[in-house]
Amino acid sequence: MEMNNCGMEPAQKDRTPFSDIDALSAQMSEIVLDALTAMGRHPEIQRVRRVAFDSLGPRPGQRLLDAGSGSGDVARMLAGMVGGSGEVLALDYSASLTATAIDRHDGSNVRYLTGDVCALDLPDDCVDGVWCERVLQHVDDADRAIAELARVTRPGGRICLVDTDWGSLAFDGMPAGLGEVVMAHVRGHFTPKQHDMGRTLRRRLVAAGLTRLTATPVTCFFATPESAAVVLPMVNPEVPVEVWATPPGLRDEWLACVEAAGASGTFLAVLTIWVVTGTVPGR
């Protein structure tokens, strides 16, 4: 998952910590990296990725771009699919994440790059396909980024976008209305302001002129607070207090209700992540 500005000011405080990792303190950077690693191992995120792999359809010999590659886990999986005759370009905005990806390299055919998804330093028609997972929710101009992804993809190549519809996030087992109050305060801190990105992906690909579109909503289900906390920071008591944007007392009230719902077995959280894929038409 790329942390990309696309023109945003890194010091803005209405951005999630994921938006510009290199601007974080060493402690926060480590927390975010650990969170990204844990998310990638979560069964629900792995389920989303299986849908996306099937939709993109990587083939041996292809050259693919992972736009927003984070620590490189998906890029290395894609490299296994394209084989020794193929190649994966793993590009991320964050120099620190790219360094971590290089440290974790497994010898597969992956080339690690730093770059801006809104201004790719790559030639036209240079890749056979693109994977872009949970990136566009963090940029200011998603359509500009999509245009860049289409530019570097050869005609007939596929672009697979994976992103979250934070507006779909719902809880059960807690007092009615409390979740909505909390979400109103943490939006822009725990969730991007572009909270509906996932559901807009198909429309954006239509506007960009892509064809043969597929769109699959994957509803992630979390039956315990511990499971949810891996993906949903607003239920994670380990998130530092200073990151919260809630009025005094609201954080503790909310987390106490989450803990009680978990203890009683009534906790529930659901979140929809969209997988949308399209084909780049002839120039």
For each residue, the residues with C-beta under 8 A, 3 or more apart:
1: 18 36 68 70 133 134 135 138
2: 67 68 69 70 91 92 93 94 117 132 135 138
3: 18 19 20 21 22 68 92 93 94 97 138
4: 19 68 93 116 117 118 135 138 139 145
5: 8 9 10 19 20 93 116 139 140
6: 116 117 118 139 140 141 144 145
7: 118 140 141
8: 5 12 15 19 20 139 140
9: 5 12
10: 5 20 22 23
11: 23
12: 8 9 15
13:
14: 188 189 193
15: 8 12 19 20 138 188 192
16: 19 138 188 189 190 191 192
17: 21 24 28 31 32 243
18: 1 3 21 32 36 138
19: 3 4 5 8 15 16 138 192
20: 3 5 8 10 15 23 24 93 94
21: 3 17 18 24 29 32 33 94 96 97
22: 3 10 29 94 95 96
23: 10 11 20
24: 17 20 21 28 29 32
25: 28 29
26: 29 30
27: 30 31
28: 17 24 25 31 32 240
29: 21 22 24 25 26 32 33 96
30: 26 27 33 34
31: 17 27 28 34 35 239 240
32: 17 18 21 24 28 29 35 36
33: 21 29 30 36 37 71 96 97 100
34: 30 31 37 38
35: 31 32 38 39 230 233
36: 1 18 32 33 39 40 70 71 97
37: 33 34 40 41 71 73
38: 34 35 41 42 230
39: 35 36 42 45 230 231
40: 36 37 45 46 70 71 73 74
41: 37 38 45 46
42: 38 39 45 46 227 230 231
43: 46 47
44: 47 48 220 221 222 227 231
45: 39 40 41 42 48 49 220 231
46: 40 41 42 43 49 50
47: 43 44 50 51 218 220
48: 44 45 51 52 162 218 220 273 275
49: 45 46 52 53 74 77 133 162
50: 46 47 53 54
51: 47 48 54 55 216 218 275
52: 48 49 55 56 131 133 160 162 275 277
53: 49 50 56 57 58 77 81
54: 50 51 57
55: 51 52 158 160 214 216 275 277
56: 52 53 129 131 158 160 277
57: 53 54 158
58: 53 62 64 78 81 82 86 129
59: 62 81 82
60: 81 82 83 85 86
61: 82 83 85 86
62: 58 59 82 86 128 129
63: 82 86 87 88 89 126 127 128
64: 58 78 82 86 87 88 89 127 128 129 130 131
65: 88 89 91 122 127 129 130 131 149 152 153
66: 69 72 74 75 78 88 89 90 91 130 131 132 133
67: 2 91 117 120 130 131 132 135 145 149
68: 1 2 3 4 91 92 93 117 132 133 134 135
69: 2 66 72 74 75 90 91 92 97 98 101 112
70: 1 2 36 40 73 74 92 94 97 101
71: 33 36 37 40 97 100 101 104
72: 66 69 75 76 90 100 101 102 104 105 110 112
73: 37 40 70 76 77 104
74: 40 49 66 69 70 77 78 131 133
75: 66 69 72 78 79 88 90 101 110 112
76: 72 73 79 80 88 104 105 106 108 110
77: 49 53 73 74 80 81
78: 58 64 66 74 75 81 82 88 131
79: 75 76 82 86 87 88 108 109 110
80: 76 77 83 108
81: 53 58 59 60 77 78 86
82: 58 59 60 61 62 63 64 78 79 85 86 87 88 109
83: 60 61 80 86 109
84: 109
85: 60 61 82
86: 58 60 61 62 63 64 79 81 82 83 109
87: 63 64 79 82 109 110 111
88: 63 64 65 66 75 76 78 79 82 108 109 110 111
89: 63 64 65 66 110 111 113 122 127
90: 66 69 72 75 98 101 110 111 112 113
91: 2 65 66 67 68 69 112 113 114 115 117 120
92: 2 3 68 69 70 97 98 101 113 114 115
93: 2 3 4 5 20 68 114 115 116 117
94: 2 3 20 21 22 70 97 98 114
95: 22 98 99 114
96: 21 22 29 33 99 100
97: 3 21 33 36 69 70 71 92 94 100 101
98: 69 90 92 94 95 101 102 112 113 114
99: 95 96 102 103
100: 33 71 72 96 97 103 104
101: 69 70 71 72 75 90 92 97 98 104 105 112
102: 72 98 99 105 112
103: 99 100
104: 71 72 73 76 100 101
105: 72 76 101 102 108 110 112
106: 76
107:
108: 76 79 80 88 105
109: 79 82 83 84 86 87 88
110: 72 75 76 79 87 88 89 90 105
111: 87 88 89 90
112: 69 72 75 90 91 98 101 102 105
113: 89 90 91 92 98
114: 91 92 93 94 95 98
115: 91 92 93 119 120 121 122
116: 4 5 6 93 119 120
117: 2 4 6 67 68 91 93 120 132 135 139 145 148 149
118: 4 6 7 139 141 144 145 148
119: 115 116 148
120: 67 91 115 116 117 148 149 151 152
121: 115
122: 65 89 115 126 127 152
123: 126 152
124: 151 152
125: 152 153 154 155 283
126: 63 122 123 152 154
127: 63 64 65 89 122 130 152 153 154 157
128: 62 63 64 153 154 157 158
129: 56 58 62 64 65 153 157 158 159 160
130: 64 65 66 67 127 149 152 153 157 158 159 160
131: 52 56 64 65 66 67 74 78 160 162
132: 2 66 67 68 117 135 136 145 149 159 160 161 162
133: 1 49 52 66 68 74 161 162 163
134: 1 68 137 138 162 163 164 273
135: 1 2 4 67 68 117 132 138 139 145 163
136: 132 139 142 145 146 161 163 194 197 201
137: 134 163 164 166 192 194 195 197 198
138: 1 2 3 4 15 16 18 19 134 135 192 194
139: 4 5 6 8 117 118 135 136 142 144 145
140: 5 6 7 8
141: 6 7 118 144 145
142: 136 139 145 146 194 197 200 204
143: 146 147 204 207 208
144: 6 118 139 141 147 148
145: 4 6 67 117 118 132 135 136 139 141 142 148 149
146: 136 142 143 149 150 159 161 204 205 208
147: 143 144 150 151 208
148: 117 118 119 120 144 145 151 152
149: 65 67 117 120 130 132 145 146 152 153 159
150: 146 147 153 159 208 209 210 280
151: 120 124 147 148
152: 65 120 122 123 124 125 126 127 130 148 149
153: 65 125 127 128 129 130 149 150 157 158 159 280
154: 125 126 127 128 157 280
155: 125 280 281 282 283
156: 279 280 282
157: 127 128 129 130 153 154 279 280
158: 55 56 57 128 129 130 153 277 278 279 280
159: 129 130 132 146 149 150 153 205 210 277 278 279 280
160: 52 55 56 129 130 131 132 275 276 277
161: 132 133 136 146 201 205 274 275 276 277
162: 48 49 52 131 132 133 134 273 274 275 276
163: 133 134 135 136 137 197 198 201 273 274
164: 134 137 197 198 271 272 273 274
165: 168 195 196 197 198 199 217 271 272 273 274
166: 137 169 187 191 192 195 196 197 198 271
167: 195 196 199
168: 165 198 199 219 270 271 272
169: 166 183 191 232 269 270 271
170: 179 269 270 271
171: 174 179 267 268 269
172: 266 267 268 269
173: 261 264 266 267 268
174: 171 178 179 254 257 258 261 267
175: 178 257
176:
177: 180 181
178: 174 175 181 182 253 254 257
179: 170 171 174 182 183 254
180: 177 183 184
181: 177 178 184 185 250
182: 178 179 185 186 234 246 250 254
183: 169 179 180 186 187 191 234
184: 180 181 187
185: 181 182 189 244 245 246 247 250
186: 182 183 189 190 191 234 244 245 246
187: 166 183 184 190 191 193 195
188: 14 15 16 191 192 193 245
189: 14 16 185 186 243 244 245
190: 16 186 187 232 233 234 239 243
191: 16 166 169 183 186 187 188 195 234
192: 15 16 19 137 138 166 188 195 197
193: 14 187 188
194: 136 137 138 142 197
195: 137 165 166 167 187 191 192
196: 165 166 167 199 200
197: 136 137 142 163 164 165 166 192 194 200 201
198: 137 163 164 165 166 168 201 217 272 273 274
199: 165 167 168 196 202 217 272 274
200: 142 196 197 203 204
201: 136 161 163 197 198 204 205 215 274 276
202: 199 205 206 213 215 274 276
203: 200 206 207
204: 142 143 146 200 201 207 208
205: 146 159 161 201 202 208 210 213 276 278
206: 202 203 209 210 213
207: 143 203 204
208: 143 146 147 150 204 205 278
209: 150 206 281
210: 150 159 205 206 213 278 279 280 281
211: 278 279 281
212: 278 279
213: 202 205 206 210 276 277 278
214: 55 275 276 277 278
215: 201 202 274 275 276
216: 51 55 274 275 276
217: 165 198 199 272 273 274
218: 47 48 51 272 273 274 275
219: 168 270 271 272
220: 44 45 47 48 231 270 271 272 273
221: 44 268 269 270
222: 44 227 228 231 232 267 268 269 270 271
223: 227 267 268
224: 227 228 262 267
225: 228 229 235 258 259 261 262 267
226: 229 230 262
227: 42 44 222 223 224 230
228: 222 224 225 231 232 235 267 269
229: 225 226 232 233 235 236 237 238
230: 35 38 39 42 226 227 236
231: 39 42 44 45 220 222 228 271
232: 169 190 222 228 229 235 236 269 271
233: 35 190 229 236 239 243
234: 182 183 186 190 191 239 254
235: 225 228 229 232 255 258 269
236: 229 230 232 233 239
237: 229 255 259
238: 229
239: 31 190 233 234 236 243 244
240: 28 31 243
241: 244 251
242:
243: 17 189 190 233 239 240
244: 185 186 189 239 241 251
245: 185 186 188 189
246: 182 185 186 250 251 254
247: 185 250
248:
249: 252 253
250: 181 182 185 246 247 253 254
251: 241 244 246 254 255
252: 249 255 256
253: 178 249 250 256 257
254: 174 178 179 182 234 246 250 251 257 258
255: 235 237 251 252 258 259
256: 252 253 259 260
257: 174 175 178 253 254 260 261
258: 174 225 235 254 255 261 262 267
259: 225 237 255 256 262 263
260: 256 257 263 264
261: 173 174 225 257 258 264 266 267
262: 224 225 226 258 259 265 267
263: 259 260
264: 173 260 261 267
265: 262
266: 172 173 261
267: 171 172 173 174 222 223 224 225 228 258 261 262 264
268: 171 172 173 221 222 223
269: 169 170 171 172 221 222 228 232 235
270: 168 169 170 219 220 221 222
271: 164 165 166 168 169 170 219 220 222 231 232
272: 164 165 168 198 199 217 218 219 220
273: 48 134 162 163 164 165 198 217 218 220
274: 161 162 163 164 165 198 199 201 202 215 216 217 218
275: 48 51 52 55 160 161 162 214 215 216 218
276: 160 161 162 201 202 205 213 214 215 216
277: 52 55 56 158 159 160 161 213 214
278: 158 159 205 208 210 211 212 213 214
279: 156 157 158 159 210 211 212
280: 150 153 154 155 156 157 158 159 210
281: 155 209 210 211
282: 155 156
283: 125 155
